Amino acid sequence: MRLIGPPCVDGLRARLGGELFARVAGPDGPRNRERIHGTPGPRWFGPERPVRRVHGDASMFIGGLSALLLQSLHPLAMAAVAAHSGFRGDPWGRLQRTSTFLATTTYGTAESAEQACARVRAVHERVSGTTPEGAAYRAGDPHLLGWVHAAETDSFLRAHQRYGHRPLTAAECDGYVEDMARVATALGVSDPPRDRAGLAARLDAYRPELRATPQARDTGRFLLLNPPVPLLARLPYGVLAANAVSLLPAWAAAELRLPRPALVDGLCVRPLGSAVTSAVRWAMSPPPTGRAPAG
């Protein structure tokens, strides 16, 4: 009798998966994972809900990058991030905090999800300032929070539908937007969209407020050209970054002055994005279990 899968392959999977998890979840990742998934109690979302499928898929790597680029187009949101988030000085820490929040609200107990949202609201209440042009902003402004939520929800859903292992049906897409609305309400968003049509209408409603400021373009260069990743990870990261740009609405890519040649996008960028996403999914999934007859 022998285990399914060569030990060297399982070892490679475990090593790569462990390194990715450590980057995304941070040093407290294993403890947080046990707390989030292992604590008994009611959840906001049952195992059948679309949000659990979307947020558990490797397509989130592309969706998250694309969301940051899209969110940067609101001058007030961009100014708040540039002045208060510390994403340049500690980009991995910010990613780890965000991933822990998403995991807690998606998979954790209802009590833990409420507490996580309360902590974020408390942080938002302390964040205010003015843009370089002199416009005032408050991170806790429901209208500004609404933009961040809509851009994030749209980006995550776009990524899943293009790169996810099991894309959602039309009804499940509406269900995902509905699930995300529950989190948005807990964060202070007023009347978040509840289905995909409402999400598209909300994004269109923000269009007159959106433009690429120098801060937004500088952030795009940081994320796409100067990422804080090890040398060996630059190539796969570059593929993910190119696909994050490909995922943007055409108007958003044009506003950020990010080239997106249709031929290159179709023949090269998207196939490579699917391949790298599949590799990440393989690395972060547990190895197959069971036994097969000896050959």
C-alpha positions as CSV (number, residue, x, y, z in Angstrom):
1,M,0.0,0.0,0.0
2,R,1.2,3.5,-0.7
3,L,-0.1,7.0,-0.1
4,I,-1.6,8.9,-3.0
5,G,0.8,11.4,-4.4
6,P,4.6,11.3,-4.3
7,P,5.9,12.6,-0.9
8,C,8.1,15.1,-2.7
9,V,5.0,16.7,-4.4
10,D,3.2,16.8,-1.1
11,G,6.2,18.3,0.5
12,L,6.4,21.0,-2.2
13,R,2.7,21.7,-1.8
14,A,3.1,22.0,2.0
15,R,6.1,24.3,1.8
16,L,4.7,26.7,-0.8
17,G,1.3,26.7,0.9
18,G,2.9,27.4,4.2
19,E,4.9,30.3,2.8
20,L,1.9,31.8,1.1
21,F,-0.2,31.5,4.3
22,A,2.5,33.0,6.4
23,R,2.7,36.0,4.1
24,V,-1.1,36.6,3.9
25,A,-2.1,35.7,7.5
26,G,1.0,36.7,9.4
27,P,2.7,35.2,12.4
28,D,-0.6,34.9,14.2
29,G,-2.2,33.1,11.3
30,P,-2.4,29.6,12.7
31,R,-3.8,30.8,16.0
32,N,-6.3,33.0,14.2
33,R,-7.4,30.2,11.9
34,E,-8.1,27.9,14.8
35,R,-10.1,30.6,16.6
36,I,-12.1,31.6,13.5
37,H,-13.0,28.1,12.3
38,G,-12.8,26.2,15.6
39,T,-14.9,28.4,17.9
40,P,-18.5,27.1,18.2
41,G,-21.4,29.4,17.8
42,P,-23.8,30.9,15.1
43,R,-22.2,32.4,12.0
44,W,-23.4,35.3,9.8
45,F,-23.0,33.0,6.8
46,G,-23.7,29.3,6.6
47,P,-21.6,26.9,4.5
48,E,-24.0,27.2,1.6
49,R,-23.5,31.0,1.2
50,P,-21.7,32.4,-1.9
51,V,-19.4,34.6,0.2
52,R,-17.7,31.6,1.7
53,R,-16.9,30.2,-1.8
54,V,-15.6,33.5,-3.1
55,H,-13.5,34.4,-0.1
56,G,-12.0,31.0,0.1
57,D,-10.8,30.9,-3.5
58,A,-7.3,31.8,-4.8
59,S,-8.9,34.3,-7.2
60,M,-8.9,36.7,-4.2
61,F,-5.3,37.4,-4.8
62,I,-6.1,39.1,-8.1
63,G,-9.4,40.5,-6.8
64,G,-7.7,42.1,-3.9
65,L,-5.1,43.9,-6.0
66,S,-7.7,45.0,-8.5
67,A,-9.8,46.4,-5.6
68,L,-7.0,48.5,-4.3
69,L,-6.4,50.0,-7.8
70,L,-10.1,50.7,-8.2
71,Q,-10.6,52.2,-4.8
72,S,-7.7,54.6,-5.3
73,L,-9.7,56.5,-7.9
74,H,-11.8,58.2,-5.2
75,P,-9.6,61.2,-4.2
76,L,-10.9,61.3,-0.6
77,A,-10.4,57.5,-0.1
78,M,-7.0,57.7,-1.6
79,A,-5.9,60.6,0.6
80,A,-7.1,58.8,3.7
81,V,-5.1,55.6,2.8
82,A,-2.0,57.5,1.8
83,A,-2.0,59.5,5.1
84,H,-3.2,56.9,7.6
85,S,-3.0,53.3,6.5
86,G,0.8,52.8,6.5
87,F,0.6,50.5,3.5
88,R,4.0,51.6,2.2
89,G,5.8,51.1,5.5
90,D,4.1,47.9,6.4
91,P,2.3,46.5,3.3
92,W,2.3,42.9,4.5
93,G,0.9,44.0,7.9
94,R,-1.9,45.8,6.2
95,L,-2.6,42.7,4.0
96,Q,-2.6,40.4,7.1
97,R,-5.0,42.6,9.0
98,T,-7.3,42.8,6.0
99,S,-7.2,39.0,5.4
100,T,-7.9,38.3,9.1
101,F,-10.9,40.7,9.0
102,L,-12.3,39.0,5.9
103,A,-11.8,35.6,7.4
104,T,-13.4,36.6,10.7
105,T,-16.5,38.1,9.1
106,T,-16.9,35.3,6.5
107,Y,-16.2,32.2,8.6
108,G,-16.1,33.3,12.2
109,T,-18.8,33.4,14.8
110,A,-21.4,36.2,14.7
111,E,-20.0,37.6,17.9
112,S,-16.4,37.7,16.5
113,A,-17.7,39.3,13.3
114,E,-19.5,42.0,15.2
115,Q,-16.4,42.7,17.3
116,A,-14.2,42.9,14.2
117,C,-16.5,45.4,12.6
118,A,-16.7,47.4,15.8
119,R,-12.9,47.7,15.8
120,V,-12.8,48.9,12.3
121,R,-15.5,51.5,13.0
122,A,-13.5,52.7,15.9
123,V,-10.4,53.1,13.8
124,H,-12.4,55.0,11.1
125,E,-13.7,57.4,13.6
126,R,-10.2,58.5,14.4
127,V,-9.2,59.1,10.8
128,S,-9.8,62.5,9.2
129,G,-7.8,65.1,7.3
130,T,-7.6,67.0,4.0
131,T,-6.5,66.0,0.6
132,P,-3.5,67.8,-1.1
133,E,-6.2,69.9,-2.8
134,G,-7.7,70.9,0.5
135,A,-10.8,68.8,0.5
136,A,-11.8,67.4,3.9
137,Y,-12.4,63.7,4.5
138,R,-13.5,61.4,7.3
139,A,-12.9,57.7,7.0
140,G,-16.2,57.0,8.8
141,D,-18.2,59.0,6.3
142,P,-20.9,56.5,5.1
143,H,-20.7,57.8,1.6
144,L,-17.0,57.2,1.4
145,L,-17.3,53.8,3.0
146,G,-19.9,53.0,0.4
147,W,-17.4,53.6,-2.4
148,V,-14.8,51.4,-0.7
149,H,-17.4,48.6,-0.2
150,A,-18.8,48.8,-3.8
151,A,-15.3,48.7,-5.4
152,E,-14.2,45.8,-3.2
153,T,-17.4,43.8,-3.7
154,D,-17.3,44.3,-7.5
155,S,-13.6,43.4,-7.7
156,F,-13.8,40.3,-5.7
157,L,-16.8,39.1,-7.7
158,R,-15.2,39.9,-11.0
159,A,-12.1,38.0,-10.0
160,H,-14.1,35.0,-8.9
161,Q,-16.2,34.8,-12.1
162,R,-13.1,34.9,-14.2
163,Y,-10.5,32.9,-12.2
164,G,-12.5,31.1,-9.6
165,H,-12.6,27.3,-9.4
166,R,-16.4,27.3,-9.5
167,P,-17.9,30.5,-10.8
168,L,-21.2,31.6,-9.3
169,T,-24.5,31.4,-11.1
170,A,-26.5,34.6,-11.7
171,A,-28.5,34.0,-8.5
172,E,-25.4,33.2,-6.5
173,C,-23.8,36.5,-7.7
174,D,-26.8,38.3,-6.3
175,G,-26.4,36.3,-3.2
176,Y,-22.8,37.3,-2.8
177,V,-23.7,41.0,-3.1
178,E,-26.4,40.4,-0.5
179,D,-23.9,38.7,1.8
180,M,-21.4,41.5,1.5
181,A,-24.1,44.0,2.3
182,R,-24.4,42.5,5.8
183,V,-20.8,43.3,6.5
184,A,-21.0,46.7,4.9
185,T,-24.0,47.6,7.1
186,A,-22.0,46.6,10.2
187,L,-19.2,48.8,9.1
188,G,-21.5,51.9,8.7
189,V,-22.4,51.9,5.0
190,S,-25.8,53.3,4.4
191,D,-28.1,51.2,2.2
192,P,-25.5,49.0,0.5
193,P,-26.5,47.4,-2.8
194,R,-28.2,44.0,-2.4
195,D,-27.8,42.5,-5.9
196,R,-25.6,42.8,-8.9
197,A,-27.8,45.2,-10.7
198,G,-27.8,47.5,-7.7
199,L,-24.0,47.2,-7.4
200,A,-23.5,48.2,-11.0
201,A,-25.9,51.2,-10.5
202,R,-24.0,52.2,-7.3
203,L,-20.7,52.1,-9.1
204,D,-22.0,54.3,-11.9
205,A,-23.4,56.8,-9.4
206,Y,-19.9,57.3,-8.0
207,R,-18.3,57.9,-11.4
208,P,-18.6,61.8,-11.3
209,E,-16.5,61.8,-8.1
210,L,-13.7,59.5,-9.4
211,R,-10.4,60.5,-10.9
212,A,-6.8,59.4,-10.8
213,T,-4.9,61.8,-8.6
214,P,-1.1,61.8,-8.4
215,Q,-1.4,59.8,-5.2
216,A,-3.5,57.2,-7.0
217,R,-1.0,56.8,-9.9
218,D,1.9,56.7,-7.4
219,T,0.1,53.9,-5.5
220,G,-0.5,52.1,-8.8
221,R,3.2,52.2,-9.6
222,F,4.0,50.9,-6.1
223,L,1.6,48.0,-6.3
224,L,2.4,47.1,-9.9
225,L,6.1,48.0,-10.5
226,N,7.7,48.1,-7.0
227,P,6.0,45.4,-5.0
228,P,7.4,44.4,-1.6
229,V,7.9,40.8,-2.6
230,P,11.0,38.5,-2.7
231,L,12.9,38.3,-5.9
232,L,11.8,34.7,-6.6
233,A,8.2,35.8,-6.3
234,R,8.4,38.7,-8.7
235,L,7.4,36.8,-11.8
236,P,4.2,35.2,-10.4
237,Y,3.3,38.4,-8.6
238,G,3.8,40.2,-11.9
239,V,1.3,37.9,-13.5
240,L,-1.2,38.5,-10.8
241,A,-0.7,42.2,-11.0
242,A,-1.2,42.2,-14.8
243,N,-4.4,40.3,-14.3
244,A,-5.6,42.8,-11.6
245,V,-5.2,45.5,-14.3
246,S,-7.0,43.3,-16.8
247,L,-9.9,42.9,-14.4
248,L,-10.5,46.7,-14.0
249,P,-13.3,48.3,-15.8
250,A,-12.0,49.8,-19.0
251,W,-12.6,53.4,-17.9
252,A,-10.7,52.8,-14.6
253,A,-7.6,51.4,-16.4
254,A,-7.7,54.3,-18.8
255,E,-8.0,56.8,-15.9
256,L,-5.0,55.3,-14.2
257,R,-3.1,55.2,-17.5
258,L,-2.5,51.5,-17.3
259,P,-2.1,50.0,-20.8
260,R,-4.2,47.0,-21.6
261,P,-3.7,45.9,-25.3
262,A,-6.6,43.6,-26.2
263,L,-4.5,41.0,-28.1
264,V,-1.9,40.7,-25.3
265,D,-4.6,40.5,-22.7
266,G,-6.5,37.7,-24.4
267,L,-3.6,35.6,-25.6
268,C,-1.2,36.1,-22.7
269,V,-2.3,37.9,-19.6
270,R,-5.5,36.0,-18.9
271,P,-4.2,32.5,-19.6
272,L,-1.2,33.1,-17.4
273,G,-3.5,34.5,-14.7
274,S,-5.6,31.4,-14.7
275,A,-2.4,29.2,-14.5
276,V,-0.9,31.1,-11.6
277,T,-4.2,31.2,-9.7
278,S,-4.5,27.5,-10.2
279,A,-1.0,27.0,-8.9
280,V,-1.8,29.1,-5.8
281,R,-5.0,27.2,-5.3
282,W,-3.1,23.9,-5.5
283,A,-0.4,25.1,-3.0
284,M,-2.9,26.3,-0.4
285,S,-5.2,23.3,-0.6
286,P,-4.6,20.2,1.6
287,P,-3.0,17.2,-0.1
288,P,-5.3,14.4,-1.1
289,T,-5.9,11.8,1.5
290,G,-6.5,8.1,1.3
291,R,-4.7,5.1,0.1
292,A,-4.4,3.3,-3.3
293,P,-3.5,-0.3,-4.0
294,A,0.2,-0.9,-4.4
295,G,1.2,-0.9,-8.0
